[in-house]
């Protein structure tokens, strides 16, 4: 399942960036769209970012600037495939099959893709305007040095916090609605921890043992990217499995402690 998610992520990545830049251009924020892509690449291991940056820029440069074009519509549909892959992984963890029609699930996935793109643009706008606003306030009010240091620490922790919120939102949206109660935060925390550890571990490994070209030749960069996406998929699945396991444990404890069972 993690391999399936890796393939779907790679398949959906470029169409999503096409849609992101098209959406940014439609609302007059083309620069923020490009900055969002650059920041996403900066969060990846250097070898993975190096493989993806050039083709992504080529695709983005050739993308249409209008959201209403056929290419952007196809990009949304294709990017939604990745969301459907994540939905399947979550449902497998809960051992559930969807009772909703396929078109309803697809529309929800498309809505999630659009929401993620909008939130990325808003996040980039906040990052661009935030320092300017802080500097203006500091000039007028002379903010104490302690608060300035606190702001720097907060900015350092914004990326993990934003990633946790994104994971929590994904588990919230993709978990079957019929499941009550539902755990989401533990799985999101586990996925975040696994992602950070695996990303750091892969970067360290590639720094000291970068010999993939011996095995895969010119495809070494592609294989590194697929392995990285596989690790991300594995972390997401572990988070979903943890949430499902906690739910089953809680239900088992409730049955064992119920008066009827006594």
Phi and psi restraints in degrees (value plus and minus 20) as a CYANA .aco file:
   2 UNK   PHI     -85.7   -45.7
   2 UNK   PSI     -57.7   -17.7
   3 UNK   PHI     -84.8   -44.8
   3 UNK   PSI     -58.4   -18.4
   4 UNK   PHI     -83.2   -43.2
   4 UNK   PSI     -63.6   -23.6
   5 UNK   PHI     -83.8   -43.8
   5 UNK   PSI     -57.2   -17.2
   6 UNK   PHI     -82.4   -42.4
   6 UNK   PSI     -64.5   -24.5
   7 UNK   PHI     -83.8   -43.8
   7 UNK   PSI     -65.5   -25.5
   8 UNK   PHI     -85.1   -45.1
   8 UNK   PSI     -56.2   -16.2
   9 UNK   PHI     -84.7   -44.7
   9 UNK   PSI     -64.7   -24.7
  10 UNK   PHI     -84.7   -44.7
  10 UNK   PSI     -58.6   -18.6
  11 UNK   PHI     -87.4   -47.4
  11 UNK   PSI     -55.9   -15.9
  12 UNK   PHI    -109.8   -69.8
  12 UNK   PSI     -34.8     5.2
  13 UNK   PHI     -82.4   -42.4
  13 UNK   PSI     -71.1   -31.1
  14 UNK   PHI     -88.7   -48.7
  14 UNK   PSI     -64.3   -24.3
  15 UNK   PHI     -79.2   -39.2
  15 UNK   PSI     -55.4   -15.4
  16 UNK   PHI     -84.5   -44.5
  16 UNK   PSI     -61.6   -21.6
  17 UNK   PHI     -86.6   -46.6
  17 UNK   PSI     -53.8   -13.8
  18 UNK   PHI     -81.0   -41.0
  18 UNK   PSI     -67.6   -27.6
  19 UNK   PHI     -85.2   -45.2
  19 UNK   PSI     -59.5   -19.5
  20 UNK   PHI     -80.5   -40.5
  20 UNK   PSI     -66.7   -26.7
  21 UNK   PHI     -89.0   -49.0
  21 UNK   PSI     -55.6   -15.6
  22 UNK   PHI     -86.0   -46.0
  22 UNK   PSI     -62.1   -22.1
  23 UNK   PHI     -84.8   -44.8
  23 UNK   PSI     -63.5   -23.5
  24 UNK   PHI     -81.6   -41.6
  24 UNK   PSI     -60.6   -20.6
  25 UNK   PHI     -86.4   -46.4
  25 UNK   PSI     -54.3   -14.3
  26 UNK   PHI     -86.3   -46.3
  26 UNK   PSI     -54.4   -14.4
  27 UNK   PHI    -119.6   -79.6
  27 UNK   PSI      -7.7    32.3
  28 UNK   PHI      55.1    95.1
  28 UNK   PSI       7.0    47.0
  29 UNK   PHI    -145.1  -105.1
  29 UNK   PSI      25.8    65.8
  30 UNK   PHI     -78.9   -38.9
  30 UNK   PSI     -59.0   -19.0
  31 UNK   PHI     -84.7   -44.7
  31 UNK   PSI     -60.5   -20.5
  32 UNK   PHI     -85.0   -45.0
  32 UNK   PSI     -55.1   -15.1
  33 UNK   PHI     -82.6   -42.6
  33 UNK   PSI     -64.7   -24.7
  34 UNK   PHI     -86.7   -46.7
  34 UNK   PSI     -57.5   -17.5
  35 UNK   PHI     -86.3   -46.3
  35 UNK   PSI     -56.0   -16.0
  36 UNK   PHI     -82.5   -42.5
  36 UNK   PSI     -61.6   -21.6
  37 UNK   PHI     -84.6   -44.6
  37 UNK   PSI     -64.3   -24.3
  38 UNK   PHI     -81.3   -41.3
  38 UNK   PSI     -59.9   -19.9
  39 UNK   PHI     -89.3   -49.3
  39 UNK   PSI     -57.5   -17.5
  40 UNK   PHI     -82.2   -42.2
  40 UNK   PSI     -59.4   -19.4
  41 UNK   PHI     -87.8   -47.8
  41 UNK   PSI     -51.8   -11.8
  42 UNK   PHI     -88.5   -48.5
  42 UNK   PSI     -43.4    -3.4
  43 UNK   PHI     -98.9   -58.9
  43 UNK   PSI     -31.0     9.0
  44 UNK   PHI    -108.5   -68.5
  44 UNK   PSI     137.5   177.5
  45 UNK   PHI     -75.5   -35.5
  45 UNK   PSI     128.8   168.8
  46 UNK   PHI     -77.0   -37.0
  46 UNK   PSI     -61.0   -21.0
  47 UNK   PHI     -86.5   -46.5
  47 UNK   PSI     -58.7   -18.7
  48 UNK   PHI     -88.6   -48.6
  48 UNK   PSI     -65.0   -25.0
  49 UNK   PHI     -82.1   -42.1
  49 UNK   PSI     -58.0   -18.0
  50 UNK   PHI     -83.4   -43.4
  50 UNK   PSI     -55.6   -15.6
  51 UNK   PHI     -91.2   -51.2
  51 UNK   PSI     -59.4   -19.4
  52 UNK   PHI    -107.2   -67.2
  52 UNK   PSI     -48.3    -8.3
  53 UNK   PHI     -80.8   -40.8
  53 UNK   PSI     -66.3   -26.3
  54 UNK   PHI     -85.3   -45.3
  54 UNK   PSI     -71.6   -31.6
  55 UNK   PHI     -85.0   -45.0
  55 UNK   PSI     -53.1   -13.1
  56 UNK   PHI     -84.4   -44.4
  56 UNK   PSI     -63.4   -23.4
  57 UNK   PHI     -85.5   -45.5
  57 UNK   PSI     -56.2   -16.2
  58 UNK   PHI     -83.8   -43.8
  58 UNK   PSI     -62.8   -22.8
  59 UNK   PHI     -86.4   -46.4
  59 UNK   PSI     -63.4   -23.4
  60 UNK   PHI     -85.3   -45.3
  60 UNK   PSI     -60.3   -20.3
  61 UNK   PHI     -84.3   -44.3
  61 UNK   PSI     -49.7    -9.7
  62 UNK   PHI    -112.8   -72.8
  62 UNK   PSI     -20.4    19.6
  63 UNK   PHI     -98.9   -58.9
  63 UNK   PSI     132.7   172.7
  64 UNK   PHI     -93.2   -53.2
  64 UNK   PSI     129.3   169.3
  65 UNK   PHI    -107.3   -67.3
  65 UNK   PSI     -21.0    19.0
  66 UNK   PHI    -129.1   -89.1
  66 UNK   PSI     114.8   154.8
  67 UNK   PHI     -89.4   -49.4
  67 UNK   PSI     -42.9    -2.9
  68 UNK   PHI    -107.5   -67.5
  68 UNK   PSI     -16.0    24.0
  69 UNK   PHI     -98.3   -58.3
  69 UNK   PSI     141.4   181.4
  70 UNK   PHI     -84.3   -44.3
  70 UNK   PSI     -58.6   -18.6
  71 UNK   PHI     -82.5   -42.5
  71 UNK   PSI     -60.1   -20.1
  72 UNK   PHI     -87.9   -47.9
  72 UNK   PSI     -57.6   -17.6
  73 UNK   PHI     -83.7   -43.7
  73 UNK   PSI     -63.3   -23.3
  74 UNK   PHI     -84.3   -44.3
  74 UNK   PSI     -56.7   -16.7
  75 UNK   PHI     -82.8   -42.8
  75 UNK   PSI     -62.1   -22.1
  76 UNK   PHI     -82.3   -42.3
  76 UNK   PSI     -65.7   -25.7
  77 UNK   PHI     -81.9   -41.9
  77 UNK   PSI     -63.4   -23.4
  78 UNK   PHI     -88.4   -48.4
  78 UNK   PSI     -61.4   -21.4
  79 UNK   PHI     -83.7   -43.7
  79 UNK   PSI     -50.6   -10.6
  80 UNK   PHI     -86.4   -46.4
  80 UNK   PSI     -42.2    -2.2
  81 UNK   PHI     -79.6   -39.6
  81 UNK   PSI     -59.5   -19.5
  82 UNK   PHI     -82.4   -42.4
  82 UNK   PSI     -58.9   -18.9
  83 UNK   PHI     -85.9   -45.9
  83 UNK   PSI     -57.1   -17.1
  84 UNK   PHI     -85.3   -45.3
  84 UNK   PSI     -55.9   -15.9
  85 UNK   PHI     -82.4   -42.4
  85 UNK   PSI     -62.1   -22.1
  86 UNK   PHI     -85.2   -45.2
  86 UNK   PSI     -57.3   -17.3
  87 UNK   PHI     -82.5   -42.5
  87 UNK   PSI     -62.7   -22.7
  88 UNK   PHI     -81.6   -41.6
  88 UNK   PSI     -59.3   -19.3
  89 UNK   PHI     -83.6   -43.6
  89 UNK   PSI     -62.3   -22.3
  90 UNK   PHI     -86.5   -46.5
  90 UNK   PSI     -61.8   -21.8
  91 UNK   PHI     -87.4   -47.4
  91 UNK   PSI     -54.8   -14.8
  92 UNK   PHI     -83.5   -43.5
  92 UNK   PSI     -57.8   -17.8
  93 UNK   PHI     -82.2   -42.2
  93 UNK   PSI     -57.3   -17.3
  94 UNK   PHI    -110.6   -70.6
  94 UNK   PSI     -19.0    21.0
  95 UNK   PHI      35.1    75.1
  95 UNK   PSI      25.6    65.6
  96 UNK   PHI    -142.3  -102.3
  96 UNK   PSI     128.8   168.8
  97 UNK   PHI    -131.7   -91.7
  97 UNK   PSI     122.0   162.0
  98 UNK   PHI     -92.5   -52.5
  98 UNK   PSI     115.8   155.8
  99 UNK   PHI    -118.1   -78.1
  99 UNK   PSI     -27.3    12.7
 100 UNK   PHI    -102.2   -62.2
 100 UNK   PSI     133.4   173.4
 101 UNK   PHI     -86.6   -46.6
 101 UNK   PSI     136.1   176.1
 102 UNK   PHI     -81.9   -41.9
 102 UNK   PSI     -57.5   -17.5
 103 UNK   PHI     -85.6   -45.6
 103 UNK   PSI     -52.3   -12.3
 104 UNK   PHI     -88.4   -48.4
 104 UNK   PSI     -63.0   -23.0
 105 UNK   PHI     -85.6   -45.6
 105 UNK   PSI     -59.0   -19.0
 106 UNK   PHI     -85.2   -45.2
 106 UNK   PSI     -62.4   -22.4
 107 UNK   PHI     -82.6   -42.6
 107 UNK   PSI     -58.6   -18.6
 108 UNK   PHI     -84.9   -44.9
 108 UNK   PSI     -60.6   -20.6
 109 UNK   PHI     -84.1   -44.1
 109 UNK   PSI     -61.2   -21.2
 110 UNK   PHI     -82.8   -42.8
 110 UNK   PSI     -62.4   -22.4
 111 UNK   PHI     -82.1   -42.1
 111 UNK   PSI     -58.6   -18.6
 112 UNK   PHI     -86.0   -46.0
 112 UNK   PSI     -59.5   -19.5
 113 UNK   PHI     -82.2   -42.2
 113 UNK   PSI     -64.8   -24.8
 114 UNK   PHI     -83.3   -43.3
 114 UNK   PSI     -62.5   -22.5
 115 UNK   PHI     -83.0   -43.0
 115 UNK   PSI     -63.1   -23.1
 116 UNK   PHI     -81.3   -41.3
 116 UNK   PSI     -63.2   -23.2
 117 UNK   PHI     -82.4   -42.4
 117 UNK   PSI     -63.2   -23.2
 118 UNK   PHI     -84.2   -44.2
 118 UNK   PSI     -63.2   -23.2
 119 UNK   PHI     -84.4   -44.4
 119 UNK   PSI     -56.4   -16.4
 120 UNK   PHI     -82.4   -42.4
 120 UNK   PSI     -63.0   -23.0
 121 UNK   PHI     -86.2   -46.2
 121 UNK   PSI     -60.2   -20.2
 122 UNK   PHI     -84.5   -44.5
 122 UNK   PSI     -61.9   -21.9
 123 UNK   PHI     -80.7   -40.7
 123 UNK   PSI     -60.6   -20.6
 124 UNK   PHI     -87.7   -47.7
 124 UNK   PSI     -58.3   -18.3
 125 UNK   PHI     -82.8   -42.8
 125 UNK   PSI     -60.2   -20.2
 126 UNK   PHI     -84.9   -44.9
 126 UNK   PSI     -61.0   -21.0
 127 UNK   PHI     -86.9   -46.9
 127 UNK   PSI     -53.3   -13.3
 128 UNK   PHI     -94.4   -54.4
 128 UNK   PSI     -63.3   -23.3
 129 UNK   PHI    -101.6   -61.6
 129 UNK   PSI     -48.1    -8.1
 130 UNK   PHI     -76.2   -36.2
 130 UNK   PSI     -74.4   -34.4
 131 UNK   PHI     -79.7   -39.7
 131 UNK   PSI     -56.7   -16.7
 132 UNK   PHI     -86.1   -46.1
 132 UNK   PSI     -62.8   -22.8
 133 UNK   PHI     -85.4   -45.4
 133 UNK   PSI     -62.5   -22.5
 134 UNK   PHI     -80.7   -40.7
 134 UNK   PSI     -63.1   -23.1
 135 UNK   PHI     -84.9   -44.9
 135 UNK   PSI     -60.0   -20.0
 136 UNK   PHI     -85.0   -45.0
 136 UNK   PSI     -62.4   -22.4
 137 UNK   PHI     -86.3   -46.3
 137 UNK   PSI     -60.4   -20.4
 138 UNK   PHI     -83.3   -43.3
 138 UNK   PSI     -57.8   -17.8
 139 UNK   PHI     -85.5   -45.5
 139 UNK   PSI     -57.9   -17.9
 140 UNK   PHI    -104.6   -64.6
 140 UNK   PSI     -57.8   -17.8
 141 UNK   PHI    -129.0   -89.0
 141 UNK   PSI     -29.1    10.9
 142 UNK   PHI      33.9    73.9
 142 UNK   PSI      51.9    91.9
 143 UNK   PHI     -83.1   -43.1
 143 UNK   PSI     113.8   153.8
 144 UNK   PHI     -78.5   -38.5
 144 UNK   PSI     133.9   173.9
 145 UNK   PHI     -82.7   -42.7
 145 UNK   PSI     -50.7   -10.7
 146 UNK   PHI     -84.2   -44.2
 146 UNK   PSI     -61.9   -21.9
 147 UNK   PHI     -87.4   -47.4
 147 UNK   PSI     -55.7   -15.7
 148 UNK   PHI     -83.8   -43.8
 148 UNK   PSI     -62.2   -22.2
 149 UNK   PHI     -86.0   -46.0
 149 UNK   PSI     -58.0   -18.0
 150 UNK   PHI     -82.3   -42.3
 150 UNK   PSI     -59.5   -19.5
 151 UNK   PHI     -82.3   -42.3
 151 UNK   PSI     -61.0   -21.0
 152 UNK   PHI     -83.6   -43.6
 152 UNK   PSI     -60.6   -20.6
 153 UNK   PHI     -86.0   -46.0
 153 UNK   PSI     -59.1   -19.1
 154 UNK   PHI     -84.0   -44.0
 154 UNK   PSI     -61.5   -21.5
 155 UNK   PHI     -83.9   -43.9
 155 UNK   PSI     -55.2   -15.2
 156 UNK   PHI     -86.1   -46.1
 156 UNK   PSI     -53.4   -13.4
 157 UNK   PHI    -111.6   -71.6
 157 UNK   PSI     -18.7    21.3
 158 UNK   PHI     -87.3   -47.3
 158 UNK   PSI     -59.4   -19.4
 159 UNK   PHI     -83.6   -43.6
 159 UNK   PSI     -71.0   -31.0
 160 UNK   PHI     -80.9   -40.9
 160 UNK   PSI     -57.5   -17.5
 161 UNK   PHI     -84.6   -44.6
 161 UNK   PSI     -64.4   -24.4
 162 UNK   PHI     -83.3   -43.3
 162 UNK   PSI     -58.4   -18.4
 163 UNK   PHI     -87.2   -47.2
 163 UNK   PSI     -59.4   -19.4
 164 UNK   PHI     -83.6   -43.6
 164 UNK   PSI     -63.2   -23.2
 165 UNK   PHI     -82.5   -42.5
 165 UNK   PSI     -59.9   -19.9
 166 UNK   PHI     -84.3   -44.3
 166 UNK   PSI     -63.5   -23.5
 167 UNK   PHI     -85.0   -45.0
 167 UNK   PSI     -62.6   -22.6
 168 UNK   PHI     -80.9   -40.9
 168 UNK   PSI     -63.1   -23.1
 169 UNK   PHI     -83.2   -43.2
 169 UNK   PSI     -58.0   -18.0
 170 UNK   PHI     -84.8   -44.8
 170 UNK   PSI     -66.6   -26.6
 171 UNK   PHI     -83.4   -43.4
 171 UNK   PSI     -56.0   -16.0
 172 UNK   PHI     -84.1   -44.1
 172 UNK   PSI     -62.9   -22.9
 173 UNK   PHI     -98.1   -58.1
 173 UNK   PSI     -52.1   -12.1
 174 UNK   PHI    -116.6   -76.6
 174 UNK   PSI     -35.1     4.9
 175 UNK   PHI     -90.0   -50.0
 175 UNK   PSI     115.2   155.2
 176 UNK   PHI     -72.7   -32.7
 176 UNK   PSI     112.9   152.9
 177 UNK   PHI     -87.0   -47.0
 177 UNK   PSI     -42.0    -2.0
 178 UNK   PHI     -94.2   -54.2
 178 UNK   PSI     -29.8    10.2
 179 UNK   PHI    -108.5   -68.5
 179 UNK   PSI      94.6   134.6
 180 UNK   PHI    -155.3  -115.3
 180 UNK   PSI     117.4   157.4
 181 UNK   PHI     -90.7   -50.7
 181 UNK   PSI     154.3   194.3
 182 UNK   PHI    -157.0  -117.0
 182 UNK   PSI     112.7   152.7
 183 UNK   PHI    -111.2   -71.2
 183 UNK   PSI     117.2   157.2
 184 UNK   PHI    -154.1  -114.1
 184 UNK   PSI     -62.0   -22.0
 185 UNK   PHI     -81.5   -41.5
 185 UNK   PSI     -63.7   -23.7
 186 UNK   PHI     -80.0   -40.0
 186 UNK   PSI     -63.5   -23.5
 187 UNK   PHI     -85.6   -45.6
 187 UNK   PSI     -58.7   -18.7
 188 UNK   PHI     -84.3   -44.3
 188 UNK   PSI     -61.2   -21.2
 189 UNK   PHI     -85.5   -45.5
 189 UNK   PSI     -62.3   -22.3
 190 UNK   PHI     -84.6   -44.6
 190 UNK   PSI     -64.5   -24.5
 191 UNK   PHI     -80.6   -40.6
 191 UNK   PSI     -63.3   -23.3
 192 UNK   PHI     -81.8   -41.8
 192 UNK   PSI     -65.4   -25.4
 193 UNK   PHI     -83.3   -43.3
 193 UNK   PSI     -63.8   -23.8
 194 UNK   PHI     -82.6   -42.6
 194 UNK   PSI     -63.2   -23.2
 195 UNK   PHI     -80.8   -40.8
 195 UNK   PSI     -66.1   -26.1
 196 UNK   PHI     -86.6   -46.6
 196 UNK   PSI     -62.3   -22.3
 197 UNK   PHI     -86.5   -46.5
 197 UNK   PSI     -64.4   -24.4
 198 UNK   PHI     -88.3   -48.3
 198 UNK   PSI     -58.5   -18.5
 199 UNK   PHI     -84.2   -44.2
 199 UNK   PSI     -64.1   -24.1
 200 UNK   PHI     -86.1   -46.1
 200 UNK   PSI     -61.2   -21.2
 201 UNK   PHI     -85.3   -45.3
 201 UNK   PSI     -61.1   -21.1
 202 UNK   PHI     -85.6   -45.6
 202 UNK   PSI     -60.9   -20.9
 203 UNK   PHI     -81.4   -41.4
 203 UNK   PSI     -62.9   -22.9
 204 UNK   PHI     -84.7   -44.7
 204 UNK   PSI     -63.3   -23.3
 205 UNK   PHI     -81.6   -41.6
 205 UNK   PSI     -64.9   -24.9
 206 UNK   PHI     -88.7   -48.7
 206 UNK   PSI     -46.2    -6.2
 207 UNK   PHI     -90.7   -50.7
 207 UNK   PSI     -54.6   -14.6
 208 UNK   PHI    -127.0   -87.0
 208 UNK   PSI     -43.0    -3.0
 209 UNK   PHI    -151.3  -111.3
 209 UNK   PSI      26.4    66.4
 210 UNK   PHI    -101.2   -61.2
 210 UNK   PSI      60.8   100.8
 211 UNK   PHI    -144.7  -104.7
 211 UNK   PSI       7.1    47.1
 212 UNK   PHI     -84.9   -44.9
 212 UNK   PSI     -49.1    -9.1
 213 UNK   PHI     -85.7   -45.7
 213 UNK   PSI     -43.0    -3.0
 214 UNK   PHI     -87.4   -47.4
 214 UNK   PSI     -56.9   -16.9
 215 UNK   PHI    -108.7   -68.7
 215 UNK   PSI     -62.2   -22.2
 216 UNK   PHI    -130.0   -90.0
 216 UNK   PSI     -24.4    15.6
 217 UNK   PHI      41.7    81.7
 217 UNK   PSI    -151.9  -111.9
 218 UNK   PHI     -90.2   -50.2
 218 UNK   PSI     -32.2     7.8
 219 UNK   PHI    -110.0   -70.0
 219 UNK   PSI     -12.6    27.4
 220 UNK   PHI     -78.6   -38.6
 220 UNK   PSI     -65.4   -25.4
 221 UNK   PHI     -82.2   -42.2
 221 UNK   PSI     -60.6   -20.6
 222 UNK   PHI     -84.2   -44.2
 222 UNK   PSI     -61.4   -21.4
 223 UNK   PHI     -85.9   -45.9
 223 UNK   PSI     -58.9   -18.9
 224 UNK   PHI     -81.3   -41.3
 224 UNK   PSI     -63.0   -23.0
 225 UNK   PHI     -82.7   -42.7
 225 UNK   PSI     -64.1   -24.1
 226 UNK   PHI     -85.2   -45.2
 226 UNK   PSI     -60.2   -20.2
 227 UNK   PHI     -83.2   -43.2
 227 UNK   PSI     -61.4   -21.4
 228 UNK   PHI     -82.8   -42.8
 228 UNK   PSI     -65.3   -25.3
 229 UNK   PHI     -85.0   -45.0
 229 UNK   PSI     -54.1   -14.1
 230 UNK   PHI     -82.0   -42.0
 230 UNK   PSI     -63.4   -23.4
 231 UNK   PHI     -84.2   -44.2
 231 UNK   PSI     -58.4   -18.4
 232 UNK   PHI     -83.9   -43.9
 232 UNK   PSI     -63.5   -23.5
 233 UNK   PHI     -82.2   -42.2
 233 UNK   PSI     -59.3   -19.3
 234 UNK   PHI     -83.1   -43.1
 234 UNK   PSI     -62.9   -22.9
 235 UNK   PHI     -83.0   -43.0
 235 UNK   PSI     -60.1   -20.1
 236 UNK   PHI     -84.4   -44.4
 236 UNK   PSI     -62.9   -22.9
 237 UNK   PHI     -85.5   -45.5
 237 UNK   PSI     -60.9   -20.9
 238 UNK   PHI     -79.9   -39.9
 238 UNK   PSI     -59.9   -19.9
 239 UNK   PHI     -82.8   -42.8
 239 UNK   PSI     -63.8   -23.8
 240 UNK   PHI     -84.3   -44.3
 240 UNK   PSI     -60.9   -20.9
 241 UNK   PHI     -85.4   -45.4
 241 UNK   PSI     -57.7   -17.7
 242 UNK   PHI     -83.6   -43.6
 242 UNK   PSI     -66.3   -26.3
 243 UNK   PHI     -79.0   -39.0
 243 UNK   PSI     -64.6   -24.6
 244 UNK   PHI     -86.2   -46.2
 244 UNK   PSI     -58.7   -18.7
 245 UNK   PHI     -86.7   -46.7
 245 UNK   PSI     -61.8   -21.8
 246 UNK   PHI     -82.5   -42.5
 246 UNK   PSI     -58.2   -18.2
 247 UNK   PHI     -85.3   -45.3
 247 UNK   PSI     -66.1   -26.1
 248 UNK   PHI     -83.2   -43.2
 248 UNK   PSI     -57.6   -17.6
 249 UNK   PHI     -85.9   -45.9
 249 UNK   PSI     -61.0   -21.0
 250 UNK   PHI     -85.2   -45.2
 250 UNK   PSI     -62.2   -22.2
 251 UNK   PHI     -85.6   -45.6
 251 UNK   PSI     -58.1   -18.1
 252 UNK   PHI     -84.2   -44.2
 252 UNK   PSI     -63.7   -23.7
 253 UNK   PHI     -83.8   -43.8
 253 UNK   PSI     -57.1   -17.1
 254 UNK   PHI     -85.6   -45.6
 254 UNK   PSI     -59.7   -19.7
 255 UNK   PHI     -87.7   -47.7
 255 UNK   PSI     -59.4   -19.4
 256 UNK   PHI     -89.5   -49.5
 256 UNK   PSI     -48.4    -8.4
 257 UNK   PHI    -117.2   -77.2
 257 UNK   PSI     -20.6    19.4
 258 UNK   PHI     -94.3   -54.3
 258 UNK   PSI     125.3   165.3
 259 UNK   PHI     -81.0   -41.0
 259 UNK   PSI     -52.2   -12.2
 260 UNK   PHI     -83.0   -43.0
 260 UNK   PSI     -53.1   -13.1
 261 UNK   PHI     -97.5   -57.5
 261 UNK   PSI     -41.3    -1.3
